[in-house]
Amino acid sequence: VERMFAGEQSVFFTISDGEIFNWSTIADKFIQLARKHQYFHLQIGLDSVATQSLKKAGLPVYPIRTGEELERIAIDLTQQAYSSYIDSVAAELRGTL
């Protein structure tokens, strides 16, 4: 999990269609590290223990019902996350110049 989230803040998302088999061992660290990024999760099908944990932690989880919806939501959310990230970096740079 640490390697997955290594580096500077970035846009990061996960997609699942069921349970994450090792969620019980990685949940706390995953959530802690995901909060440092522009993170969201796309859930195909019913909620899982992982999606319930992510929601409880205040991380965004989006249900997906069709392939077309997956494509549209993934593109829209990635674009929004990058825009937010770019705006925050630009504001930070303006503050240091």
VEXNULO-437785 format. One record per residue: residue number from 1; residue in three letters; x, y, z of N, C-alpha, C, O in turn. Coordinates in Angstrom, 2 decimals. Example, Ala and Ser with C-alpha at 12.3 -4.5 7.8 and 13.67 -1.06 7.14 Angstrom:
BEGIN
+------+--------+---------+---------+---------+---------+---------+---------+---------+---------+---------+---------+---------+---------+
| lodo | tormar |    n_xx |    n_yy |    n_zz |   ca_xx |   ca_yy |   ca_zz |    c_xx |    c_yy |    c_zz |    o_xx |    o_yy |    o_zz |
+------+--------+---------+---------+---------+---------+---------+---------+---------+---------+---------+---------+---------+---------+
|    1 |    ALA |   13.19 |   -5.69 |    7.80 |   12.30 |   -4.50 |    7.80 |   13.20 |   -3.30 |    7.80 |   14.24 |   -3.32 |    8.46 |
|    2 |    SER |   12.85 |   -2.25 |    7.08 |   13.67 |   -1.06 |    7.14 |   12.90 |    0.03 |    7.87 |   13.41 |    1.14 |    8.04 |
+------+--------+---------+---------+---------+---------+---------+---------+---------+---------+---------+---------+---------+---------+
***
This chain:
BEGIN
+------+--------+---------+---------+---------+---------+---------+---------+---------+---------+---------+---------+---------+---------+
| lodo | tormar |    n_xx |    n_yy |    n_zz |   ca_xx |   ca_yy |   ca_zz |    c_xx |    c_yy |    c_zz |    o_xx |    o_yy |    o_zz |
+------+--------+---------+---------+---------+---------+---------+---------+---------+---------+---------+---------+---------+---------+
|    1 |    VAL |    0.84 |   -1.19 |    0.00 |    0.00 |    0.00 |    0.00 |    0.88 |    1.25 |    0.00 |    0.58 |    2.22 |   -0.70 |
|    2 |    GLU |    1.95 |    1.24 |    0.77 |    2.81 |    2.42 |    0.83 |    3.41 |    2.75 |   -0.53 |    3.47 |    3.92 |   -0.92 |
|    3 |    ARG |    3.84 |    1.73 |   -1.27 |    4.42 |    1.99 |   -2.59 |    3.38 |    2.53 |   -3.55 |    3.68 |    3.39 |   -4.38 |
|    4 |    MET |    2.17 |    2.06 |   -3.43 |    1.09 |    2.50 |   -4.31 |    0.84 |    4.00 |   -4.14 |    0.59 |    4.69 |   -5.13 |
|    5 |    PHE |    0.90 |    4.49 |   -2.93 |    0.61 |    5.89 |   -2.65 |    1.88 |    6.73 |   -2.48 |    1.80 |    7.87 |   -2.03 |
|    6 |    ALA |    3.04 |    6.19 |   -2.82 |    4.30 |    6.91 |   -2.63 |    4.36 |    8.15 |   -3.52 |    3.75 |    8.20 |   -4.58 |
|    7 |    GLY |    5.10 |    9.13 |   -3.07 |    5.32 |   10.33 |   -3.86 |    4.41 |   11.47 |   -3.46 |    3.70 |   11.43 |   -2.46 |
|    8 |    GLU |    4.47 |   12.49 |   -4.30 |    3.68 |   13.69 |   -4.07 |    2.19 |   13.42 |   -4.24 |    1.79 |   12.37 |   -4.75 |
|    9 |    GLN |    1.39 |   14.37 |   -3.79 |   -0.05 |   14.26 |   -3.95 |   -0.38 |   14.10 |   -5.43 |    0.19 |   14.78 |   -6.28 |
|   10 |    SER |   -1.30 |   13.19 |   -5.72 |   -1.71 |   12.98 |   -7.11 |   -3.15 |   12.49 |   -7.15 |   -3.78 |   12.25 |   -6.12 |
|   11 |    VAL |   -3.65 |   12.34 |   -8.36 |   -4.98 |   11.79 |   -8.56 |   -4.85 |   10.27 |   -8.52 |   -4.01 |    9.69 |   -9.20 |
|   12 |    PHE |   -5.70 |    9.65 |   -7.73 |   -5.61 |    8.22 |   -7.53 |   -7.01 |    7.66 |   -7.37 |   -7.79 |    8.18 |   -6.58 |
|   13 |    PHE |   -7.33 |    6.59 |   -8.13 |   -8.63 |    5.96 |   -7.91 |   -8.52 |    4.45 |   -8.03 |   -7.60 |    3.92 |   -8.66 |
|   14 |    THR |   -9.48 |    3.77 |   -7.42 |   -9.56 |    2.33 |   -7.47 |  -10.92 |    1.94 |   -8.04 |  -11.90 |    2.68 |   -7.95 |
|   15 |    ILE |  -10.95 |    0.74 |   -8.63 |  -12.18 |    0.17 |   -9.17 |  -12.29 |   -1.25 |   -8.64 |  -11.31 |   -2.00 |   -8.63 |
|   16 |    SER |  -13.49 |   -1.62 |   -8.19 |  -13.70 |   -2.98 |   -7.70 |  -15.10 |   -3.44 |   -8.07 |  -16.03 |   -2.64 |   -8.18 |
|   17 |    ASP |  -15.24 |   -4.76 |   -8.27 |  -16.56 |   -5.33 |   -8.51 |  -16.95 |   -6.31 |   -7.41 |  -17.85 |   -7.13 |   -7.58 |
|   18 |    GLY |  -16.27 |   -6.20 |   -6.30 |  -16.57 |   -7.09 |   -5.17 |  -15.72 |   -6.74 |   -3.98 |  -15.31 |   -5.59 |   -3.80 |
|   19 |    GLU |  -15.47 |   -7.72 |   -3.17 |  -14.66 |   -7.52 |   -1.97 |  -13.18 |   -7.40 |   -2.34 |  -12.74 |   -7.98 |   -3.34 |
|   20 |    ILE |  -12.44 |   -6.67 |   -1.55 |  -10.98 |   -6.61 |   -1.66 |  -10.47 |   -7.62 |   -0.66 |  -10.63 |   -7.43 |    0.55 |
|   21 |    PHE |   -9.85 |   -8.70 |   -1.14 |   -9.60 |   -9.88 |   -0.30 |   -8.76 |   -9.57 |    0.94 |   -8.95 |  -10.22 |    1.97 |
|   22 |    ASN |   -7.85 |   -8.61 |    0.87 |   -6.99 |   -8.33 |    2.03 |   -7.38 |   -7.02 |    2.73 |   -6.56 |   -6.42 |    3.43 |
|   23 |    TRP |   -8.61 |   -6.59 |    2.54 |   -9.03 |   -5.30 |    3.09 |   -8.83 |   -5.22 |    4.60 |   -8.42 |   -4.18 |    5.11 |
|   24 |    SER |   -9.11 |   -6.28 |    5.31 |   -9.00 |   -6.23 |    6.78 |   -7.58 |   -5.94 |    7.24 |   -7.38 |   -5.39 |    8.33 |
|   25 |    THR |   -6.59 |   -6.30 |    6.45 |   -5.20 |   -6.05 |    6.84 |   -4.66 |   -4.72 |    6.32 |   -3.66 |   -4.23 |    6.84 |
|   26 |    ILE |   -5.28 |   -4.15 |    5.30 |   -4.74 |   -2.90 |    4.73 |   -5.63 |   -1.69 |    4.92 |   -5.21 |   -0.57 |    4.62 |
|   27 |    ALA |   -6.84 |   -1.86 |    5.41 |   -7.84 |   -0.79 |    5.44 |   -7.33 |    0.49 |    6.11 |   -7.41 |    1.56 |    5.52 |
|   28 |    ASP |   -6.82 |    0.39 |    7.31 |   -6.41 |    1.59 |    8.05 |   -5.31 |    2.35 |    7.32 |   -5.40 |    3.57 |    7.17 |
|   29 |    LYS |   -4.30 |    1.65 |    6.86 |   -3.18 |    2.29 |    6.15 |   -3.65 |    2.85 |    4.81 |   -3.26 |    3.95 |    4.42 |
|   30 |    PHE |   -4.49 |    2.10 |    4.10 |   -5.01 |    2.54 |    2.81 |   -5.76 |    3.86 |    2.97 |   -5.52 |    4.81 |    2.22 |
|   31 |    ILE |   -6.66 |    3.92 |    3.92 |   -7.47 |    5.12 |    4.15 |   -6.57 |    6.29 |    4.56 |   -6.74 |    7.41 |    4.06 |
|   32 |    GLN |   -5.65 |    6.05 |    5.45 |   -4.72 |    7.11 |    5.89 |   -3.98 |    7.70 |    4.69 |   -3.87 |    8.92 |    4.57 |
|   33 |    LEU |   -3.46 |    6.85 |    3.82 |   -2.68 |    7.32 |    2.67 |   -3.57 |    7.90 |    1.57 |   -3.18 |    8.86 |    0.91 |
|   34 |    ALA |   -4.75 |    7.33 |    1.37 |   -5.67 |    7.83 |    0.34 |   -6.09 |    9.26 |    0.65 |   -6.28 |   10.06 |   -0.28 |
|   35 |    ARG |   -6.22 |    9.60 |    1.91 |   -6.63 |   10.96 |    2.30 |   -5.60 |   12.02 |    1.87 |   -5.94 |   13.20 |    1.79 |
|   36 |    LYS |   -4.38 |   11.62 |    1.60 |   -3.33 |   12.56 |    1.20 |   -3.35 |   12.84 |   -0.30 |   -2.54 |   13.63 |   -0.80 |
|   37 |    HIS |   -4.25 |   12.20 |   -1.02 |   -4.32 |   12.32 |   -2.48 |   -5.71 |   12.75 |   -2.91 |   -6.64 |   12.81 |   -2.11 |
|   38 |    GLN |   -5.84 |   13.06 |   -4.18 |   -7.15 |   13.28 |   -4.79 |   -7.67 |   11.89 |   -5.14 |   -7.51 |   11.42 |   -6.27 |
|   39 |    TYR |   -8.30 |   11.24 |   -4.16 |   -8.68 |    9.83 |   -4.28 |  -10.19 |    9.67 |   -4.40 |  -10.96 |   10.41 |   -3.78 |
|   40 |    PHE |  -10.60 |    8.69 |   -5.22 |  -11.99 |    8.25 |   -5.25 |  -12.03 |    6.77 |   -5.63 |  -11.08 |    6.23 |   -6.20 |
|   41 |    HIS |  -13.15 |    6.13 |   -5.31 |  -13.32 |    4.71 |   -5.61 |  -14.56 |    4.53 |   -6.47 |  -15.60 |    5.15 |   -6.22 |
|   42 |    LEU |  -14.45 |    3.66 |   -7.48 |  -15.59 |    3.29 |   -8.33 |  -15.98 |    1.86 |   -7.98 |  -15.16 |    0.95 |   -8.08 |
|   43 |    GLN |  -17.23 |    1.67 |   -7.57 |  -17.70 |    0.34 |   -7.17 |  -18.70 |   -0.18 |   -8.19 |  -19.77 |    0.40 |   -8.38 |
|   44 |    ILE |  -18.34 |   -1.27 |   -8.84 |  -19.23 |   -1.94 |   -9.78 |  -20.05 |   -2.95 |   -8.97 |  -19.50 |   -3.88 |   -8.38 |
|   45 |    GLY |  -21.34 |   -2.76 |   -8.96 |  -22.20 |   -3.67 |   -8.21 |  -22.44 |   -3.20 |   -6.79 |  -22.36 |   -2.01 |   -6.47 |
|   46 |    LEU |  -22.75 |   -4.16 |   -5.94 |  -23.15 |   -3.87 |   -4.56 |  -21.98 |   -3.38 |   -3.72 |  -20.82 |   -3.66 |   -4.01 |
|   47 |    ASP |  -22.31 |   -2.65 |   -2.66 |  -21.30 |   -2.21 |   -1.69 |  -20.59 |   -3.42 |   -1.09 |  -21.15 |   -4.52 |   -1.02 |
|   48 |    SER |  -19.38 |   -3.19 |   -0.67 |  -18.58 |   -4.21 |   -0.01 |  -18.14 |   -3.67 |    1.34 |  -18.44 |   -2.53 |    1.69 |
|   49 |    VAL |  -17.46 |   -4.49 |    2.10 |  -16.89 |   -4.02 |    3.37 |  -15.94 |   -2.87 |    3.10 |  -15.91 |   -1.89 |    3.85 |
|   50 |    ALA |  -15.16 |   -2.97 |    2.03 |  -14.21 |   -1.90 |    1.69 |  -14.93 |   -0.60 |    1.36 |  -14.53 |    0.46 |    1.85 |
|   51 |    THR |  -15.97 |   -0.65 |    0.55 |  -16.66 |    0.59 |    0.19 |  -17.34 |    1.20 |    1.41 |  -17.39 |    2.42 |    1.56 |
|   52 |    GLN |  -17.85 |    0.36 |    2.28 |  -18.47 |    0.88 |    3.51 |  -17.41 |    1.57 |    4.37 |  -17.69 |    2.62 |    4.96 |
|   53 |    SER |  -16.22 |    0.99 |    4.45 |  -15.12 |    1.61 |    5.22 |  -14.70 |    2.93 |    4.60 |  -14.49 |    3.92 |    5.31 |
|   54 |    LEU |  -14.58 |    2.96 |    3.28 |  -14.18 |    4.19 |    2.59 |  -15.20 |    5.29 |    2.82 |  -14.84 |    6.43 |    3.13 |
|   55 |    LYS |  -16.48 |    4.96 |    2.68 |  -17.54 |    5.95 |    2.91 |  -17.51 |    6.45 |    4.35 |  -17.60 |    7.66 |    4.59 |
|   56 |    LYS |  -17.38 |    5.54 |    5.31 |  -17.34 |    5.92 |    6.72 |  -16.17 |    6.86 |    7.01 |  -16.27 |    7.73 |    7.86 |
|   57 |    ALA |  -15.06 |    6.67 |    6.28 |  -13.88 |    7.52 |    6.44 |  -14.02 |    8.84 |    5.69 |  -13.13 |    9.69 |    5.75 |
|   58 |    GLY |  -15.13 |    9.02 |    4.98 |  -15.37 |   10.27 |    4.26 |  -14.74 |   10.31 |    2.88 |  -14.67 |   11.38 |    2.27 |
|   59 |    LEU |  -14.28 |    9.18 |    2.38 |  -13.71 |    9.14 |    1.04 |  -14.81 |    8.87 |    0.02 |  -15.74 |    8.12 |    0.30 |
|   60 |    PRO |  -14.72 |    9.48 |   -1.16 |  -15.80 |    9.34 |   -2.14 |  -15.84 |    7.96 |   -2.80 |  -14.83 |    7.43 |   -3.25 |
|   61 |    VAL |  -17.05 |    7.40 |   -2.83 |  -17.31 |    6.11 |   -3.48 |  -18.47 |    6.33 |   -4.44 |  -19.52 |    6.86 |   -4.06 |
|   62 |    TYR |  -18.28 |    5.92 |   -5.69 |  -19.30 |    6.10 |   -6.72 |  -19.75 |    4.74 |   -7.23 |  -18.94 |    3.94 |   -7.70 |
|   63 |    PRO |  -21.07 |    4.48 |   -7.15 |  -21.57 |    3.21 |   -7.67 |  -21.62 |    3.27 |   -9.21 |  -21.95 |    4.30 |   -9.79 |
|   64 |    ILE |  -21.30 |    2.15 |   -9.84 |  -21.29 |    2.05 |  -11.29 |  -22.28 |    0.96 |  -11.70 |  -22.24 |   -0.16 |  -11.17 |
|   65 |    ARG |  -23.16 |    1.29 |  -12.64 |  -24.16 |    0.33 |  -13.07 |  -23.95 |   -0.18 |  -14.50 |  -24.39 |   -1.28 |  -14.83 |
|   66 |    THR |  -23.28 |    0.60 |  -15.35 |  -23.08 |    0.17 |  -16.74 |  -21.65 |    0.51 |  -17.19 |  -20.97 |    1.32 |  -16.56 |
|   67 |    GLY |  -21.23 |   -0.11 |  -18.26 |  -19.92 |    0.19 |  -18.83 |  -19.82 |    1.63 |  -19.29 |  -18.78 |    2.27 |  -19.11 |
|   68 |    GLU |  -20.87 |    2.14 |  -19.88 |  -20.88 |    3.53 |  -20.32 |  -20.75 |    4.49 |  -19.14 |  -20.05 |    5.51 |  -19.22 |
|   69 |    GLU |  -21.42 |    4.15 |  -18.06 |  -21.35 |    4.97 |  -16.85 |  -19.93 |    4.94 |  -16.28 |  -19.42 |    5.97 |  -15.82 |
|   70 |    LEU |  -19.30 |    3.77 |  -16.30 |  -17.92 |    3.65 |  -15.81 |  -17.01 |    4.58 |  -16.59 |  -16.22 |    5.31 |  -15.99 |
|   71 |    GLU |  -17.11 |    4.56 |  -17.89 |  -16.26 |    5.41 |  -18.73 |  -16.50 |    6.90 |  -18.45 |  -15.55 |    7.66 |  -18.25 |
|   72 |    ARG |  -17.77 |    7.30 |  -18.43 |  -18.11 |    8.71 |  -18.23 |  -17.68 |    9.20 |  -16.84 |  -17.07 |   10.26 |  -16.72 |
|   73 |    ILE |  -18.00 |    8.43 |  -15.82 |  -17.68 |    8.86 |  -14.45 |  -16.16 |    8.88 |  -14.23 |  -15.64 |    9.81 |  -13.62 |
|   74 |    ALA |  -15.46 |    7.87 |  -14.72 |  -14.00 |    7.84 |  -14.55 |  -13.36 |    9.06 |  -15.20 |  -12.47 |    9.67 |  -14.60 |
|   75 |    ILE |  -13.79 |    9.42 |  -16.39 |  -13.23 |   10.59 |  -17.07 |  -13.60 |   11.87 |  -16.34 |  -12.73 |   12.71 |  -16.10 |
|   76 |    ASP |  -14.86 |   12.03 |  -15.98 |  -15.32 |   13.26 |  -15.31 |  -14.63 |   13.45 |  -13.97 |  -14.16 |   14.55 |  -13.66 |
|   77 |    LEU |  -14.57 |   12.39 |  -13.16 |  -13.97 |   12.52 |  -11.83 |  -12.46 |   12.75 |  -11.90 |  -11.91 |   13.50 |  -11.10 |
|   78 |    THR |  -11.80 |   12.11 |  -12.86 |  -10.37 |   12.33 |  -13.03 |  -10.11 |   13.77 |  -13.44 |   -9.19 |   14.41 |  -12.93 |
|   79 |    GLN |  -10.90 |   14.28 |  -14.35 |  -10.75 |   15.67 |  -14.79 |  -10.98 |   16.63 |  -13.61 |  -10.23 |   17.59 |  -13.44 |
|   80 |    GLN |  -12.01 |   16.39 |  -12.81 |  -12.29 |   17.24 |  -11.65 |  -11.14 |   17.18 |  -10.65 |  -10.72 |   18.20 |  -10.11 |
|   81 |    ALA |  -10.65 |   15.99 |  -10.40 |   -9.57 |   15.83 |   -9.42 |   -8.30 |   16.54 |   -9.90 |   -7.63 |   17.21 |   -9.11 |
|   82 |    TYR |   -7.96 |   16.39 |  -11.18 |   -6.78 |   17.07 |  -11.70 |   -6.95 |   18.58 |  -11.65 |   -6.01 |   19.30 |  -11.31 |
|   83 |    SER |   -8.13 |   19.06 |  -11.98 |   -8.39 |   20.51 |  -11.92 |   -8.21 |   21.03 |  -10.50 |   -7.59 |   22.07 |  -10.30 |
|   84 |    SER |   -8.74 |   20.31 |   -9.53 |   -8.60 |   20.70 |   -8.13 |   -7.14 |   20.68 |   -7.71 |   -6.67 |   21.59 |   -7.03 |
|   85 |    TYR |   -6.42 |   19.64 |   -8.12 |   -5.00 |   19.52 |   -7.78 |   -4.20 |   20.67 |   -8.41 |   -3.37 |   21.28 |   -7.74 |
|   86 |    ILE |   -4.45 |   20.95 |   -9.67 |   -3.73 |   22.03 |  -10.36 |   -4.02 |   23.37 |   -9.70 |   -3.12 |   24.18 |   -9.52 |
|   87 |    ASP |   -5.28 |   23.60 |   -9.33 |   -5.63 |   24.85 |   -8.65 |   -4.90 |   24.97 |   -7.31 |   -4.43 |   26.06 |   -6.96 |
|   88 |    SER |   -4.79 |   23.88 |   -6.56 |   -4.12 |   23.95 |   -5.25 |   -2.61 |   24.17 |   -5.42 |   -2.01 |   24.91 |   -4.64 |
|   89 |    VAL |   -2.01 |   23.55 |   -6.41 |   -0.59 |   23.76 |   -6.66 |   -0.34 |   25.19 |   -7.11 |    0.62 |   25.82 |   -6.66 |
|   90 |    ALA |   -1.19 |   25.71 |   -7.99 |   -1.04 |   27.09 |   -8.46 |   -1.17 |   28.08 |   -7.30 |   -0.41 |   29.04 |   -7.22 |
|   91 |    ALA |   -2.12 |   27.85 |   -6.41 |   -2.30 |   28.72 |   -5.25 |   -1.07 |   28.66 |   -4.34 |   -0.63 |   29.68 |   -3.81 |
|   92 |    GLU |   -0.55 |   27.47 |   -4.16 |    0.64 |   27.30 |   -3.33 |    1.83 |   28.04 |   -3.95 |    2.58 |   28.71 |   -3.25 |
|   93 |    LEU |    1.99 |   27.92 |   -5.25 |    3.09 |   28.61 |   -5.93 |    2.94 |   30.12 |   -5.86 |    3.92 |   30.84 |   -5.68 |
|   94 |    ARG |    1.71 |   30.60 |   -6.00 |    1.48 |   32.05 |   -5.89 |    1.86 |   32.55 |   -4.50 |    2.35 |   33.67 |   -4.34 |
|   95 |    GLY |    1.64 |   31.71 |   -3.50 |    1.95 |   32.10 |   -2.12 |    3.45 |   32.12 |   -1.84 |    3.89 |   32.79 |   -0.90 |
|   96 |    THR |    4.23 |   31.41 |   -2.63 |    5.68 |   31.36 |   -2.38 |    6.47 |   32.29 |   -3.28 |    7.66 |   32.48 |   -3.08 |
|   97 |    LEU |    5.83 |   32.87 |   -4.26 |    6.55 |   33.77 |   -5.17 |    6.59 |   35.20 |   -4.65 |    7.16 |   36.07 |   -5.30 |
+------+--------+---------+---------+---------+---------+---------+---------+---------+---------+---------+---------+---------+---------+
***
